[in-house]
Amino acid sequence: MSGAASVRPADAEDLCELITDSAQKARPLEVRAGGSKRDIVAPGRETTIVDLGKFRGIVDYEPGELVLTVRPATPLAEVEELLRNHGQVLAFEPWDHGPVFGRPCGAATIGGVVAAGIAGPGRLSAGAVRDHLLGFKAISGRGEAFKAGGRVVKNVTGYDVPKLLAGSWGQLAVLTELTLKVAPLPRAAATIALQGLSPGAAIAAMSKATGSPHAIAAAAHRPATNSDRDVTAVRLEGFAESVDVRADRVRALLAEFGNTFRLADDAAESFWTGVRQGRPLHDAETIWRVHVAASRAAQLADELEKRGASWIFDWAGALIWAGAPAAVDIRAAAEPFAGHAMLLRAPLALRKTTPARHAETRPIGTLSARLKQAFDPSGILDPFRFA
């Protein structure tokens, strides 16, 4: 657990003073809003928790412009409800980590989603969180308030700093406001599925679908479980007439892999929610997310099975959810396939010896260190999270 000390700055000026004072005293800070991902850390750290609870609320929303400006502690569920009421969504499909840790949904915040770069199946077609962050306001580890980007893509010139902050886990700067590009809610969706495919055949089927001109929105494969049969699925979105035509063409395209069928809407929603949260693996002792080239995913899946691990393919195989006994080293299994594994959940003893994030290669590590030095020269912004 982190140190017990906690502070709750009232506004950006208060936060600037706190960070400046902490930098002078070399006092490490851990920034939190909802705390839904507080267990994805190295245990035993001594930090002062910075509670961003006061940085909550919608700043500006223009549905006609597909732009939302919001403060970081605003609950993700609140943002999604606001967008749904206007027929819009966050196309990268963020999700709440609560169920991964045996907790209910509701704690995730939009700032935490952006800071951790959390995206679901929609990332395959819509891109990552960084592709939707147009601009932000933040405070660096120097205690300096700054902003970057803007409210439209054309405003981004020079260094694209928003892409740098998305996925930085609050280790470069503390977000105080962010502007996101949103998307219209699809008028219709269809999920075309197959069953009985091996890992290799599932990858081949998903690759054929995503390589077609039929605009696949998401593609995933869930092996059989004790309660469910295996499913290989691709999702199409858009206007109803277009979805129906493309669904028929995708079924014909994938006929060589077996009998195709269209999932009922409720079954499709359950499937994609389960994939997004890694739900079939929640009973495992450890849960990992492994990024790997889709061309190597089937080989890695075979290796995981040999080691006693279960898995799910998302992003057409470029993301593998893995669940395993604590004794199984998923990171060691992934490295021969150039995979990068992140440990989401594990017993305390394993978290003490295994960093949550994969070690960076030397060139990337050198670049990361330079960026950290530029934004946070005193190294106070959660320096031990992935130690």
Stockholm file with secondary structure:
# STOCKHOLM 1.0

chainA/1-387         MSGAASVRPADAEDLCELITDSAQKARPLEVRAGGSKRDIVAPGRETTIVDLGKFRGIVDYEPGELVLTVRPATPLAEVEELLRNHGQVLAFEPWDHGPVFGRPCGAATIGGVVAAGIAGPGRLSAGAVRDHLLGFKAISGRGEAFKAGGRVVKNVTGYDVPKLLAGSWGQLAVLTELTLKVAPLPRAAATIALQGLSPGAAIAAMSKATGSPHAIAAAAHRPATNSDRDVTAVRLEGFAESVDVRADRVRALLAEFGNTFRLADDAAESFWTGVRQGRPLHDAETIWRVHVAASRAAQLADELEKRGASWIFDWAGALIWAGAPAAVDIRAAAEPFAGHAMLLRAPLALRKTTPARHAETRPIGTLSARLKQAFDPSGILDPFRFA
#=GR chainA/1-387 SS CCCSCEECCSSHHHHHHHHHHHHHHTCCEEEESSCTTTTSSCTTCCCEEEECTTSCSEEEEEGGGTEEEECTTSBHHHHHHHHHHTTEECTTCCCCSGGGGTCCSCCCBHHHHHHHTCCCTTHHHHCCGGGTEEEEEEEETTSCEEEEECSSGGGCCSSCHHHHHTTSTTSSEEEEEEEEECEECCSEEEEEEECSCCHHHHHHHHHHHHTSSSCEEEEEEECCCSSSCCEEEEEEEESHHHHHHHHHHHHHHTGGGSCCEECCHHHHHHHHHHHHHTGGGTTSSEEEEEECCHHHHHHHHHHHHHTTCEEEEEGGGTEEEEEECTTCCHHHHHGGGTCEEEEEECCHHHHHHSCSSCCCCHHHHHHHHHHHHHHCTTCCBSTTTTC
#=GC SS_cons         CCCSCEECCSSHHHHHHHHHHHHHHTCCEEEESSCTTTTSSCTTCCCEEEECTTSCSEEEEEGGGTEEEECTTSBHHHHHHHHHHTTEECTTCCCCSGGGGTCCSCCCBHHHHHHHTCCCTTHHHHCCGGGTEEEEEEEETTSCEEEEECSSGGGCCSSCHHHHHTTSTTSSEEEEEEEEECEECCSEEEEEEECSCCHHHHHHHHHHHHTSSSCEEEEEEECCCSSSCCEEEEEEEESHHHHHHHHHHHHHHTGGGSCCEECCHHHHHHHHHHHHHTGGGTTSSEEEEEECCHHHHHHHHHHHHHTTCEEEEEGGGTEEEEEECTTCCHHHHHGGGTCEEEEEECCHHHHHHSCSSCCCCHHHHHHHHHHHHHHCTTCCBSTTTTC
//
